[in-house]
Amino acid sequence: MKKKETFLLYKILLVMLDAASVALACYAALAIRFRIDGNQIPLEYTNSVESVLAINIIVSILIFSFLRLYSSLWRYASLTELMNILIGGGISVLFNIVVYYFSYKPIFRSYYILYGAVLVLCLTVTRFSYRFLRNLYRSWVHGPHMRKTMVIGAGEAGNTVMRELTVSDKLDAKICCIIDDDERKHNTYIRGVKVVGGRDKILDCVRKYQINEIIVAMPSAPKKDVREIVEICQQTDCDLKILPGIYQMVTGEVMIEKLREVRIEDLLGREPVNTDLHEIMMYVRDRIVLVTGGGGSIGSELCRQIAGYRPKKLIILDIYENNAYDIQQELKKSFPNLNLVVLIGSVRNTNRMETIFKKYRPEIVYHAAAHKHVPLMEDSPNEAIKNNVFGTYKTAAAADKYGAERFVLISTDKAVNPTNIMGASKRMCEMIVQMYARHSKTIFAAVRFGNVLGSNGSVIPLFKKQIEEGGPVTVTHPDIIRYFMTIPEAVSLVLQAGAQAKGGEIFVLDMGEPVKIVDLAKNLIQLSGLRVGEDIQIEFTGLRPGEKLYEELLMAEEGLQKTGNQRIFVGKPIEFDEEKFMAQLDNLKKLCNNDVDDIKEEVKKIVPTYQIDHM
């Protein structure tokens, strides 16, 4: 049933209850006056009440309607609603006085007092009993599974949190105690919950009440006090949540009902990308899948999602043993029946790649192995070429030689009109994939997307660390903008690209409007419960080598074609001289192996759109 229809039925039910309440109040007044003995009630009084009952009900309902007693959300009812009930009952009494006086109908004087008292009681019970029944229902549904919560802060923010936790359908918290350093509030009660003491009582009360969740509701408290309290809370095993500034609740930026730890996708500012999971499952299920760079941010998420689609075998290749070990242990725990192979090796090693492809014969390859840090690669350009370009070339060659069905390259928006060696190397990777796509039976494709929120080395983990350390948060330039997506979105795009690829495409995600990095920093500071410029400062450090103010997702000559997903597009392959390209690659290989200083100039000959940064 739609919400509007439900609310209409709710209003009709209230009107019917109020009509019954008016009638009950009339007869109850007679019964109380004559000690609940129907035989003692004079017939003239009964006739008087019954003669005006219909008009009394109609007028009373109109009065209640004018006072918005049928428009209020009674789950949030407060003193204001109670005052409206009292006013409505009082006006109804005045109406009865007027009617009986001018109609000369006999009635005893105490009738009005008794009628008004019973009417107000009935109106109050019918409305506020909703909360009582709702709390009973919550206790019955959640029972012992309710989270035992401690609220720190007995001010307005704490009261707001408690109210929302009490009335919300989506939360199952049982507030056990309140902590506040103000001694005047100790041993008092807020909404029936005791203020047990100051911060020195936190650890004792966690044990006493078996608390498993702590909410710090002190948006106006000094930063030093909040930090000290958080440090105490961190000595427990409780989930810790911090309420953002109260002004954000007023403006609607933060809802108490959605109180939780800050998630990075909250900073994205657009709807998540939807993918055809059935399409993905059909081509991954019962296949042998290889993920290079499988221990990295993108690679590990690829492995998680692929494992859920029940591949015949999942092979993870990574040069970093710690990363490989972490994802191996995670997948073993989450997918105990998964046929998992974890290998250590470099995509730069021709013999290693040949051995892996020859032995395991992967049918689907996701190539996520790459050096990606722009400033680091600017200082080590030869390593960027060796790993990104020739690592991709050797992996693609092995996929072609040993008959893989599909090969999907993880690319980047930095490959478009690159101003850094990392982006230029990725553009050459795309060219390698497009070259193989023209001649191989293997379906080759690339997926290009922007920055990934929360990945290793990205701005979000850096900002979080800087906030935890008290700032400042560093941004390179006030006008720098980037396209962003979450790791799961990036991976879902990669998976769907693999399912849709026909060969040679560069898949591009429509990521909405770009985000200013400085706005991202401000939002993260505010959602951490702090104030920009007061608690945490933002400093601008200047653009780094190879960094530009904005990124592009598609070169102008590539054009765009729609796919089945309205957020995913395909760029047409760019024509280039393959023989010349291969000769340039051979020369580039010799130069980078000799670690020459002018490798960037050679790269520009292959990627004309590459603008070398001479900073």
N, C-alpha and C positions, 0 to 999 in steps of 0.2 A: 504494500500500500504506500502511495506517495505521502511525503511529509505534510503537504497541504491538506490532504484528505484526513490524515491522522489528527492534525491540529484542529480541524473543523469538528470532528467527532468528539475530541477532547472538550471543546467549547460547549457543544450541545450537552454533553454529560454534566458539565459544571452548571449549566442553566437548569437542567432537570433537578440536580441536587439542591440548588438554591431555592427552586420552587418548593421542593419538599421541605427545606429548612424553614422557609417562611411559614408554611402551613403547620409544621411541627412546633415552631415558636409560639404561634397563636394558641394552639390547643394546650401546649405545655404550660403557658402562662395561666390558663384557666385551671389546669390540673394542680399546679403548685399552690395557687391561691387557696384552693379548697381541699388541700391535703390529699390529692390524687384519689379523691373519691368522686366518681362520676355522678353518683346520685345526689351529691351535695351541691353540684354546679347549677345555679339558677338557669332555667331555660332561656330567659331573656338575654343573658350574656352569651350563651351558645349561639342563639339566633343572630345576635349582633356581629359576632366574629365571623360566622359563616356568610353573612350578607355582604361583607366587604372583603372576603378572602380573595376572590378572583382579582379585583382591582388592586388589592394589596400586593399580590404576587407579581402582577404585571409591572406596577410602578417600582417595586423594589428591584426587580431585575433590570429595569431601565437605569435605576440609580447605580447599581453595581457595574453595569456596562459603562456608564459615564466615568466611573472611577477606575476603569480598566481592569476590573477584577477578572475579566475573561480573556485578557490579552497578556497578562503577566506570565512569565515562565516560573512556575511555582517551585521548580527544583532550585531556583536561585533566590527564592523569597527571603526578604529581610524585614527590617523594622518599617520601611516605607510601605510594603504591602500590608503589614499588620495595621498601620495607621489608616490605610484606605478601607480596611475591613471595619474598623471602629467608626470611621466617618460614615460609611455606607449604612451600618446598623443604626447610627444615630439619626441620619436623615430619614430612614424608614420609620423609626419611632415617631419623629416629628410629623411625618405624613399621616400616621395613624391617629395622632392627637388631633390634627386638623380634620380628618374625615369624621371621627366620632363626635367632635365638637359641633361641626356644622350640620351633621345629619341627625343630631339629637338621639343617637343610638346609645342605649345604656351600656356602660362598662365601668368597672371599678378602677380607681386611680393607680393602684399598684400594678395593673396589667401592663402599662407601658414599660415599667422598669423590668418586670419579669420577661416580657416579650423581647426587649432589646438585649438582655443578657443571654437568653437562650439563642437568639438569632446570631449574635456575634460569636458565641461558642460554636455553633454549628458551622458557620462560615470558616472559622479558623480551623476546626478539625478536618473538614472536607478538603482543605487546601494543604495544610501542613502535614497531614497524615501521609501524603505522598512521599515525603522525605523519610518518614519512619518506615514505611513499607519498602521503600527503595533500599534503605540501609539493611533491612532484614534480608532482602533478596541478594544483595551484594555479599553479605556474610554467609548466606546459604550456598551461593555459587562458588565463591572463592575459598571460604572456610579457612582451614589451616594454611592454605597456600598464599594468603595475603602477605604482602611485603610489610615487615615491621619497620616503621619509619621514624626517624628522629628528625625534628625540625630545629635548626639552629637560627634563632632570631625571633623574638616575641613582639616585633613591631608590626607595622602595616603589611609589609611584604610577607612576613610569616603568616599573618592572618589570612592574606590572599591565597597563599599556597595551601593552607589548611582547608579553606573554603572550596577551592577548586578540586583538591584531592577528595573531598567529601562528596561533591556533587557530580563528578565526572563519571561517565559510563565506561570510559576507556582505561581508568586507573584502578588498581586494586591494592592501594596502600592503606595500612592501619597505623595511624599516628599514635605512638606510644608515649612520647614525652617531648618536651620543648626545653631547649637550652638558651639562656640569655645571661650576659654578664651584668645586667642591671639588677642589683640586689633588691630593689623595690618590687620587682616582678616575681621574685622567687616565692614559690608556694602559692602562687595565684593560678587561675585556670583560664585558658582560651579555648572556646568551643569544647569545653569538657575535658581538655587535656592539660595536665599539670606542667608548670614551668618548674623543673626540678632543681635548677641551679645554673652556675656559670660553666665556662669551658673546662674547668677542673673536674667536672662531673661527666664529661663526654665518655671517657673510657669505661668508667664504672657503670654508666647507664647502658652502654652498648652490651655489656655482659649481663646486666640485670634483666633488661627487656629483650635480650636476644635480637638486637637490631641488625638488619641486613641492608638498610638503605639510610643514608644521611643526606638531607637537603639543607644547604647553607643558604638562608634567605636573609642576606644582609647587604642589599645593593647600595646602601648609603654609608656603610661602615668604612673606616679608613683601610687602605690597602694592607697596611702592616697587620691589623687585627685579623683580617680575612685570611692572610697567609699563615699566621700563627695557628688559627683554628683549623685550616686545611692540613697543616703539618700534623696536628694532633689526630685528625680524622684518618690520615693516611697510615697511622699505626694500627688501624683496624682492618678487617677484611670486608668492610661494608662498601657497597656501591656509593660513590660520592657524586652529587650533582650540585651545581652552583647556579643560583637564580640570577639571570641578567638584570640590568638596571630596571627599576620600576617604571621609568619613563618609556622604556621599550614596550612594556605591557600596555601602557596607555595608548601608544601610537599603533599598536597592533603588530609590531615587529616580532614580538615573542608572545606565545600563548602559554599560560601556566599549565594548561591541560597537556601540552606537548613538552613538558619539562623533561629534559634528558641531556645526555652529553652532546656537545656540538658535533655534528657530522659534517664532513667536508662538502657533501652534495648540497647542503643548505646554502652554500655560498655560490652555487652555480647559476641560479636565476633563470632556469628554464625547465621545461618538462623533460623527463628522462627519455632516452631513445628506446623505442620498442622494437623487438626483433621477432622473427618467426621461429620460435623454438622448435616447432615440428620439423621445419625445413632443415635446421641445423642438426637435429637428432638423426634424421634419416641419412645424412651423408657422413656423420661421425661414428654412428653406432656400428660396432663390429668391424671397425677399421683399425689399422696400425697407424698411430699418429706420433709424429716426432715434433717436439717443441725445442728449438734451440734458444739458449738464453732462458731456459725454463725456471731458473731461480730468481729472475728479476721481477720487477713490479708487474709488468704486463705479462711476461712469460708465466709467472706463478699463477696469476688469475686465469690465464688460458688453460693451464693444467687443471685448476679447480673446476672450471666449467666443463671442460672436455670429459673429465672423470665422471661427471654426473650424467653424461650421455652414453655411458657404457661402451667405450671403445674396446676393440679386441685386445689391444695393447697400447699403453701410453709410454713413450720413451722421452725422458727428460735429459737434455744435454746442456751442461753449463761448465764454464771454466773455473767458477768459484765454488769450492767444495762446501763451504758453510751454507751458502744459499741453496745449493742442491740438497743438502742434508735436511734443511728446515722444511722444504716443500715435500720431500720424501716422507718425513715423519708425519706431517700434517695429512697427506693423502692416505697413508697407511691407516691412520686413525679414523678418518672420515669415510674412506672407501676400502674396507678390509678385503673385499673380493676383487679389487682392481688389479689387473695384470700390469704391474709397474716396473719399468726398467729405468734406473738413474745412472747416467754416465758422466764422467768428467772428461772434458776435452775442449779443444779450441777449434772454432770453425776456420781458423787460419791454417790448420794442419791438414794438408791434402790427404795424406795417408790415413789419418784418423777418420776423416769424413768418408773416405772410400770404404774403410773397414766397417763403419757403422751402417752405411746404406747397403752394403753387400750382405751383411749378416742379418739385419733386421727387416730389410725391404719395406721401409715406411711407405704407406699409401698417401698420406696427407702430411705436409710439412708446414709448420708455422715458424718462420724465421724471425725471431725476436732478439737474437744475439747482436749486440752493437755497443759501441762507445757512444754515449749520448750527451755528455756534459759539455756544453758549448765553450765555456772559458777554458776548461782543461784541454780540450781538443785544439784550441787556438795555440796553446803552448806546445802541443805534441801532435802536429798535423800529420806526420808520417804514420803514427799509430792509428789515427782515425781512418786513413786510407787502407792500411793493412787489414784492420779488423772489419770495418764496415764494407768497403768496396770488395776486397779480395776474399773476405770471409763469405760475403753473399755470393760472389762468383763461384767459389768452390762448393758451396752448399747447393747452389742451383745446378751446377754441372753434375754433381752426384745424383741429384733428384732426377735429372734428365737421363743420365746413364743407366740408372737402376729402375726406371719406369714408375716413379711416383705419379699418382693421379693428379695431385694438386700441390701447388707451392704458393704460399701466401707470405708476402714480405710486409713487415711492419715498418711503415715509413712515417714521415712527419711533415707538418706544414712548413718547417724550416727548409725543406727541399725546394720550395718555390722562391725564385729570385733570391737565392741564398746570400747572406752576408757573412757567413762563417763556414769554416771547413767541415764542421759536422753536417750542416745542411747540404753543402755541395757534395759530400760523400754519399749522403742519402739520395740525392738526385741521380748520381751515377748508379746506385743500387737499383733505382727504378728503371733506368735505361737497360741495365743487365737483365732484369726481369722481363721487360718488354721485348728485348732481343730474343731471349729464349722462347718467349711465347709465340713468336712467329715461326719457329722451326721445330719445336718439341711437341711430342704427344702429351707431355705433362701440361696441365693448365696452370699457367703462371699469372699471378695478379699481385697488386700492392694495395695496401690500405693506408691512407694518409689522414692523420688527425692532429689536433692541436695538443696543447699541454695537458698532462694528466694530473688531476688533483690527487695529492697524497702519495705519488710515486716517489721512489728514492731520489733525493736530490731536488725535488720540486719545492715550490715556494711555501706550501702549506706546512709541511714538517719543519721547515726553517723558521717560519713565523711562529709556530707553536712553541718551539724551543726558545726563541727569543722572548716570547711573552712569559714563559715559565721562569726565565732568568731575570725578569723585570724590565726587559727592553734594553735599548731601543729596537724597534722593528725596522729593518733596513729595506728600502725600495730603491732601485737604481735611478728611476726618473719619475716625476709626478704624472707624466702623460703616457707612460708605457702601458700598452694594452695587449691582451692575449686571449685566444680562444681556449676554453677549458672544457674538459669532460671528465667523468669519473672513470676509475679503472674498470669497473664492470661494464660501463657503456663502451669503452674502447674495445674491450674483449668481445662483447656481443657483436660489435660491428665487424671485427676481424672474422669471427665465426660465420656471420651471415655472408660476408664477402666471399669466403671460401666456398659457401654453398651456391652462390649466384654466379661466380666467375666463369666466363667462357674463354678467357685468355687475353692477357695484355692490358687489362683494365687497371686504372688507378681509382679505387673507391674513395670517395670524399664524404665526410659527415657534415651535414648542415648543423652547426653547433650554436645557432642563434647569434645574438649580439656578443661581440667581444667584451671582456671585462677589464676594467682598469685595475692594475695590480694594487694601486694605493687604496682603492675601494675594497678590494679583497682583504687587505691588511686591516682596514678600519672595521669591517664587518666581523672579522675573526676576533679582534680585540674586544668589541662590544659583546659578542656572543660568549666571550669568556668572562663576562661580568665586570669588565674594566672600562675606563674612560680614556678615549684618545686625547692625548695632550696633557692629561692629568696623571693617570696611573701609568700609562705607556706612551712613550714618544715615538714618532715616526721620523726617520732620518733618510735623506736622499743621498746616495753614494755615487751617482753617475753611471752612465752606461758602461758595461763591461766590453772587452774586446769581442767583436763579432756579433754583438747584440744590437737589434734594431727595435724601434719603438712599436712596430706592429708586425704581425705575421700574416701571411696570405695562405689560403688553402688550395688555390688553383691558379695555374698560369693562364693568361688571357687566351692563348692559342689552343688550350686544351678543350675549352667548351664544357658543357654539362649535359648529361642525359639522366632522366629520372629512372628510378628503380621501383620495385614493388613497395619499398619502404620510403615514405615521403621525406624522411630525414637523411636518406642515403642517396648520393649521386655518383655518376661515373664520368671520369674525364677521358676523352678520346686520346689514344696513343699519339705521341708526337713523333713524326718521322725524323730519322737521322741516318747517317751513313754508317752502316754496321762495320764495314771493313776498316774504315778510318777509326771508328771507335775502338775496335779490337787492337789496332796498331797503337793507338794512344794508351790503351790499358797496359800493353806489353812494356811500353816505355815508362809508364807511370810506376809499374811494379819494380823495375830496375832502380828507378830513382828513390822510391820510398825505402827499398831494402838497403840502399846506400845512405839513407837518412840525410838526404840533401836539404839545404836550407830554403831553396826556392820551389818547394813542392806546390805551394799555393798557385804560383804562376802557371805551372803545368796543368793543375786542376782547372783553372779558368779556360784553358784551351779546349777542354772537353765539355765544360759547362759554361757557355758564354754568359748566362745570366748571373753567374757568381760575381759578386762585388767584394773584392778583397778589402778587408778592414786593416788599414795601416797604422792603427793606434798603437 
